[in-house]
Amino acid sequence: MSALHTTSYGTAGSRAVFLHGLFGQGRNWTTVAKQIADRHRVTLVDMPNHGRSAWTDRIDYVDMAEAVAGLIRDELDGGPVALVGHSMGGKAAMLVALLHPELVERLLVADISPVDYSTQREFLGYVEALRSLDLDALEDRTQADEALAPAVPSTTIRSFLLQNLRRDGGGWRWQPNLEVIGRDLPALAGWPREAADAAAPYDGTTYWVAGETSDYVLPEYADDMARLFPHVRKVTIKGAGHWVHSEQPDVFLGILRRFLGD
């Protein structure tokens, strides 16, 4: 069995697999999954070191891609699937398509590019803020929210991060592997160029969905994307930042339906 926890929706139709971003979990895609489950068998994946999936001793995109490929091969009829990934999950999805193209019938990459980013400081701040909470003294989520507010003033981001807080055996714990995530942020911000460039370009249909105000998909990244994914189609969602599927859900759903051929 896979070390990846999954949640499924739909009982008929083609398979669609969704990969979340850093500090996320498969259930972040629940609303989208329910809206397409009438025509597709949808699998929401908890990525390694997140949600209910197993922790590992390091963060590595090749390892992530191999775990997802194993899931598709061993538990999802061997594919090929429509693979959708946001942010960290988008990088993993791109690598699955490059390394195992036979498993990926089509690819949607949501607001991320196959490049190295210098965004580690922001995320390191989140890791440090979460780890600084005294979970033993925590009485409820409201108290956790108040304690995080000075370090994470954005209510939206704080709410997103607090989805990872779980009560376990009478106490509280964080589901993500914060120690390893914090240590290996350079790998998460990076891109495994050597592994990607050693593979043949992915020949399948590729949607590259960008948020209009996001810095993760910039014009200077287009050449790298086109070199690895020659059939790429870029779609920019107006009024959206990095979290395109939650900031403009109706627009994203329309793009997703076109991508799936609905």
Summary of the structure (lengths in Angstrom):
residues: 262
radius of gyration: 17.8
end to end distance: 31.5
largest distance: 53.1
contacts: 871
relative contact order: 0.16
helix: 44%
strand: 19%
